Amino acid sequence: MMAGTGFKEGYDFFEKSAGAIAGAFEGEDFAISRANYLADVEKEINTLEQSINDFAGVKTAKEMLKGDIAEFWHAGTFNVNAATNESVHRAIVDRSHDFGSVDISTNFGNNYGLKYYANGQESAKAQAISVFQRFKEYQSHGGKDDLAKFLSDRQYDSDAVINDPIYSGQIRVIPRDQMTEATKWLEEMIAKEGARRPEQVKRYQETLDMLRDRIADTDGNESIPLSKDDAEKLAQLAKEGKFKAENFGIEAPELLNAELIVKQSLKAGMSAAVISLVLKVGPEIYKSIDYLIKNGEIEEGQFKKIGFAAVSGTSEGFIRGSVASAITACCKSGILGESLKDISPGIISAVTVIAMNTLKNAYQVAQGKKSRTELSNELVRDVFLTTSSMAVGAVAQTIIPVPVLGYMIGSMVGSVVGVGSFIYKIGQQATITFCAETGITLFGLVDQDYKLPDDVIKDIGVETFDYESFEPETFDPDSFETETFDYDTIQPDSLGIKFLRRGVIGVSKIGYVE
């Protein structure tokens, strides 16, 4: 096998394998990222359950406890939703009891205050309370400080803020079923105060503008709205330590389903198609450039070859990449069993290539374009090359720790070395020698011919005839010739010995040779 031919065969094999390799590694990355994704979602669900069940054993009545539970419910369900949507946004329950403090803060800039009172009017009134009203409450509970001291202790610079809402700037969250009543009451207060005390309008209007029944960001992540009655039910479960998220429809999505597998395999197939396209078209483009340099013009036929190479390379690469990606994702996710979770994507890509090449060759056998022996030989060759490709690919991946790239480079080297070097020749020679000496056919890979060569049969005195070329005897008339005298000669008898051996008499065919 010439070096150039060996390189071409090795390169062609790698070109067919590259799509499957890319697809398999992309499938592995998808399975790993999917597992990490689900771990994040489950972590947030566990945090939600833990935060609510931490109230187990408290003596506070559920009617009073529902506001605290609502804080953890809204923060927790928002975080679960954000994790499900693969968002980094998160909400935190601050548990601060300072003046005008935030109940729920976030890492995306929004702050929330929650009020879960008996009805919509009471919840809206609590959300709209002013600084001055809170000062009067302070005095009614025995507070001795005057207004100036009260304001300075709470970081207010002047009494100009006494009519501002103490929760200014916060988004106000109330029970879902109180939104209509709360909105109506705030609108009525805005109309009334606008006619008699315009300075009070600001706090009602600001509260109305910021009123919500959930926490949400601008990316579509949000908490689950909660009614007053549901909040009390949650509070009772929390007191008993029996809250389970799944009973409220909060569950992690499936690790993988048919839709996700199809989407990922198609995505991987497209990536594999691009890689196969480059590998398939690259040599043809090189030939065109080389022809241009040598002849000063482009040959029309080269463009046709590039076009056909692009079509065949893209389609085969897409199929191999899609199949390898889907199989790898299923293996790594555990769908096909725990034993296959640690399988190497290199093995999956190799099996994919061998299987698809065999299917393609089997179809050609069915069409009469190939023999079964040729199919078997190509299967053995593919197995040998994939083994060489995998071995060098694995070594290259450790030397070049760039995901996929190192393996791809090593795989190409392994394919070329496997075909073009003495390794494959030694393997072939060893196989042929073994079959010649033992008579084994290796499941039909080698054709054993036990018929003696014609010249050997003739030498041992056995008369033969070729029935396909047999011709009947013809009659020739006798002719007269004058007699001549010839001296007799003596030829001593001699013993001729020929040693037969079995060797290669054709492609994957063994027979008797001299």
N, C-alpha and C positions, 0 to 999 in steps of 0.2 A: 504494500500500500504506500503510495507516494505521500510525502509530507504535505504537499498542497492539497491533495485529495482528502487526507485525514483531517486537516484543519477545516476544510469546507464541511465535511460530514459532521465534525464535532460542533462547528458553529451552527449548522442547520438544526442539530438536535437541541442545542441550547436555546435557539430562537423559538423552538416549539415549547420548550420547558419554561421560558422566562415568564410567560403570562400566568402559568399555574403557580410559579414561585411567588410572583407579586401578589396574586390573589390569595394564596394561602397565608402569607405574612399579614396582609391587610385584614383577612378574616380573624387572625389571632389578635391583632390590635383591637379590632372591633369587640371581640369577646371579652378581652381584658377591660377595655373601657366601659363596656356594658356592665360587667361585674362591679367595677368601681362605682359606676353610676348608681346601681341598685343599692350598694352598700351605703352611699350617701343618703339615699331616700329612706332606707330602713333606719339609719342613725337618727334622722329627724323624727321619724315616727316613734322610735323608742324614747327620744327626749320628750316628746309631747306626752306620752303615757306616763313617764316617770314624773314629770313636773306636776301633773294633775294628781296622780296617786300619792305624791308627797304630802298631800293634805289629809291622808288617812288618819283617823283618830281625833281630829280637831273637834272641839265642842261647839264651835260657831254654827249657828243655824244656817241652813242652806239659803234662806232668803238674804242673809247678810254676806254669805260666802260667795254668792254667785258672781259678784264683781271681780273678785280675785281670780276665780276660775276663768272668767271671760278673758282676762289678760293673757293667761297661758294658752287658752284655746286659740285666740286670734294670732298670737305670735307663733305658736306651734304649727297651726294649719297653714299659715303663710309660708313658713320654712319648708314644710313638706311639699307644698305646691312649687316653691322656687327650686327645690332640689329635683323634683320631677321634671321641671322644665330646664334643668341643667344651668340654672342661674346661680350666681354667687351672692345675690342679695339675701340678707338675713335680718330677722327682727329679734330684739332682745327685751325681755321683761326686766325693768330696772328695779322694781320693788322699793322705790324711794317714797318717803312720806313728807318730803320737804314742801314748802309753800309753792304751789303752782307747778309741782314737779311733773315730769313726763312719766307716763305709765309704760309705754313701749317705745323704745328708740330703734333706729335702724342704721345699717351701714350704707344706705343710699340717700340719707339726708332728711327723711320724713320722721316727725315725732307725733305720737298719738296719745290722747287722753281718753279714757273709757269711763262711762257712767251708765250703770245698769240699775235704774230706779224702778219704782212701781209702775209708772206709766210714762207716756211720751212727753207730757208737759213737765213732769218732775225731772226727767233726764235732761231735757233741753234747758230747763231753768238752772240745773247744776252745772251744765256746760257753759252757760252764759254769765255766771256769777262774776261780779266786778270786784276790783281791789277794795273799794270802799265797803261793799257788802261783807266781804270777808273780815275787814277790820271791825265792823259792828258785831259780827259773830264772835270775834276774839274778845271783845269787851263783855259780851253777854255771858261768856264762859269764865269771867273773872280776870281778864287781862288788864294790867295796870298801865301799860305804856300808852303814850299819846300817839296821835297819827304820825307825827314826824319820826318818832322813834320806831314805830311799827314799820314805816316805809323804809327807813335806812337799814334796819336789821334784815330786810328782805331785798336789799340791793336796788332799791328805787331811789333816783336822784331828787325827785320833787313830787309834789302832790298833784302834778298835771296828769298822772296816770290813774287817779282814783276811780275814774269811770271806765277804764279799760278792763277787758276780761282777764282774769288771772291766768287763763290758759291760752293767751294770745299766741298765735303762730302754730299751735298744735291742731292736728286734725282730730275732730271730735267724733268718737265712735259710741253709738248707742245700740240697743237691741233692734233687730231687724223689723220686728212687728210694731215698733214705736216710731218709725220714720215718718209716717204720714201725719200722725198726731203732733209730733214734735215740730215738723215743718210748718204746720198750720198755726201752732201757737207762736212760733218765732215771727211769722209774717204778721200776725195780729199785733204783737208787741212792737214791731217796727212801725206799723201804722199808728198805733196809739202814742208811742213816745215821740214820734215825729211831729205830732201836733202840740204836745205839752212839754216834753223834755228832750229836745233834739240831741243833747250830749249823751243820752243813753242809747241812741240808735246804733252807734258803732259796735257795741258789744253784741247786740242781737244780730246785726247784719253779718258780722264776722263769724259768729257761731253758725248761722244759717249757711254761709258760704263753705264752711269747713265741716259740715255735718255729713257723716258717713255711717254705714252699717258694717263696714269691714276695713281692713288695712290692705293697701295695694300699692304697687309701683307702676311705672309707666311701661314696663315690659310685659304686662299681662299676668304677673304673679299676684295672688291675692289670698286672703284668709277666707274661711267659710263663715258667712253671716250666722248670728246666733240670736234666737229669740229669748225673751225673759224666762219663759217656762223651760226651755231647753237648758238655759244656763243654770236653773235651779236643779234640774235633773242631773246635770253634770256635777254640780256641787254635792249632791247626795251620793253619787257614785264615788266622787273623790273622797268624801268622808269615810266611805267603806273600803277604799283602796281597790275598787273593782272596775275602774275605767279601762276599756279596751278600744283602741282606735278602730279596729276592724268592724266593731259593732256600729260604728258611725260612718261606714263606707270609706274609711281611710286605710288604704292598703298600697303596698309597693306594686308597681306594674310587673308584668311577666318579664322574666329574664330575656327570653327570646320568643317570638311567635313567627308565624309564616310571613306576615307582612314585613317585619323587621329583617328577616333573613333575605327575602326577595330584594328589598331596598338595598341592603348591604352588598349582596352578591352582584347586583346590577352596577353599583358604584365601583366595586372592585373589578368587575368585568371591563368597565370603561378604562380604568387605569391600566389594566393588563393589555387592553387593545392598543393603547398608545405605545406601550413598551414594545409590544410585538410589531407594531407598525414601523417603529424606528429601526428595530433589528432586521426586519425583513426588507425594508426599502433602502437602508443604508448601503449595503453592498452594491445594489443596482445603481444608486446615485454615484457611488465611487467609480463604477465602470463607465458611466456616462462622462464623468469629468475626465477620466483617463483617456477615453476615446477622443474627447474634444481636444485635449492637449496634444495627442499624437497626430490627429488628422485635421484639426482646425475647424471641425463641424460636429454637430450632434446627429447621431444616427436615430432615425425615426423609430426604429424597433426598440430602442432603449426606453423610450417613453411608454411604450406599450408594456414592457416588462415591469417598469416601475408601477404602472397602474395595476397590473395583475398582482404584483407582490403586495401592494397596499391593501387590496381587497381581501386576498387570502390570509395575509398576516393579521389584519385587524379582526376578521371574523373568528379565526381559530383562537387568537389570543383572548378575545372576549369570552368565548365559551369556556376555555380552560380556566381563565381567571375567575369567572363566575362560579363554576363548579367547585374549584378548590377553596374559594372563600366561604361558600356555604357550608362545605364539609368541615372546614376548620372551625368556623364559628359554632357549629353544632357540637363538635368534639370538645372544644375548650369550655363551652358553657355547661357541659355535663348532660346534655340532652341525649347523647348516645351512650351514656354510662360513665361512671366515675373512672373506670380504667383507661378511658381515652382522653381524659382531661389534660394529661401531661404529654400527649403526643406532639412530636415536632412538626411544625408546618412544612419543613423540608421533606419529611416522609409523605405527608399528604399530597404535596405538589408532585412528588415522584410517582406515587400511586395513580394520581390523576392522569399524568402524562402517559404512563404505561397503559392504563385502562383505555384511554381515548385513542391512542395509537393502535391498540389491539382491535378495538371496535372498527376503526377505519379500515384496517387491513382485513378483518373478517368480512366486511362488506365487499371488499375487492375479491376475496376468495369466492364469495357467493356469486359474484358477477363473472367469475371465470378469469379474472385479470391477474390472479395470483394463485399459487399452489399452497396447499396446507403446509408443506415443508418450508416454503418461503415465509409464511406467517409465523411459524414456530421459530425460525432463525431470527427474524426481526424482533420477536418477543424477547429472546435471549439477549440479543444485542441491546435492546432498550433497557433491560434489567441491569446489564453490565454497565452501561453508560450512566444510568441514574445512580447506581452505587458509587461510581467514580465521581460523579457530579456532586452528590451529597457529601461524600467524605471530604473533598477539597473545599466545598462550600462551607462546611462546618468549621474547618480550620481557618479559612479566610475570615469568617465572621468574628473569630476571637482576635485575629490580627488587626482587622479593620472593624472596630466596634460601632460602625454606623448601621443602624437597623436596615435590613434588607440588602443594602449596597454591598457590604462585605460578602454576604452569602451569594449574591448574584455574580460578583466577580469571580469568586472561587468556583462557582458552578460552571461558568463558562470555561475556565481553565481546566476543570475536571473533565468536561465534555470533550474538549479538544485533545487533551492528553490521552483520554480513554480510547479515542478512535485512532489518533495519529501516531501514538508512540508504540513501543514494543509491548506494552502491557496487554493490549487487546490481541496482538498477534500471538503472544505467548499463551493467552487464554484459549484462542482458537486452536493453536497447534496442540496444546495439551488435551483439549477435548477430542480432536480428531485422532490423536495417538491412542488415547484411552479406548475410543470406540473401535479402532482398527484391531487392537489387541484382544479386546473382550467380546466383540460382536454385538455390543449393546447399542441400541438406536437412540437412547436418551429421549424416550417418548415421541419418537418419530422425527427428531431434529436432524438425525443423520440417516441417510439411505444406504443400507448395506447390500451390496451386489456380490453374490457368490458365483457368478458365471465366469468360467475360464476364458481368457482372451483367445481369439481365433488362431493366432500364430502358435500359441502353446498347444492347443488341441491338434493342430496340423502336425506339429513336431512329434507328438506322441503317437501319431499314426491313426488317429480317429478321423474317418471321413465325414465330412459335413456338407450340407448344402443349404443354400439360402432359398427357402421356399418362395419367398417373394420374387426372386429373380430366376427361378427354375425355368429352363428351356428344354423342350424335347430334342432327342437326337435327330440329326438329319442324315440322309443317304448321300454318300459321295461315291462316284464310280471309281473302280480300281484303275490305276495308271501303271504303265510299264517303265521300269528303270533298269538300266544295265547294272550288273553286279560289280561291286568294287571290293577290293581286298583291304580289310582293316586289321591292324595288329591288335591282339587282345592285351588289355592292360589289367593290372591287378591293383585293387584298392583295399588295403587292410581294414578290417573292421575296427571301429573306435567307439568309445562310450562317451556320449554327450550328456552332460548334467546341467540342468537349469534350476535355479532356486527361485521359487515364487514367493512373493511377500504381498501383504495387503497394504494399500496406500490410497492416497486421494486420486480419484479418476474424474472428479467433477465437483461442482459446488455442493458442499455438504454431502458428498457421495463417496463411499469407500468400496474398492474392489481389488481384484488381483492385478499386480503389476510385476514386471520382471526386474 
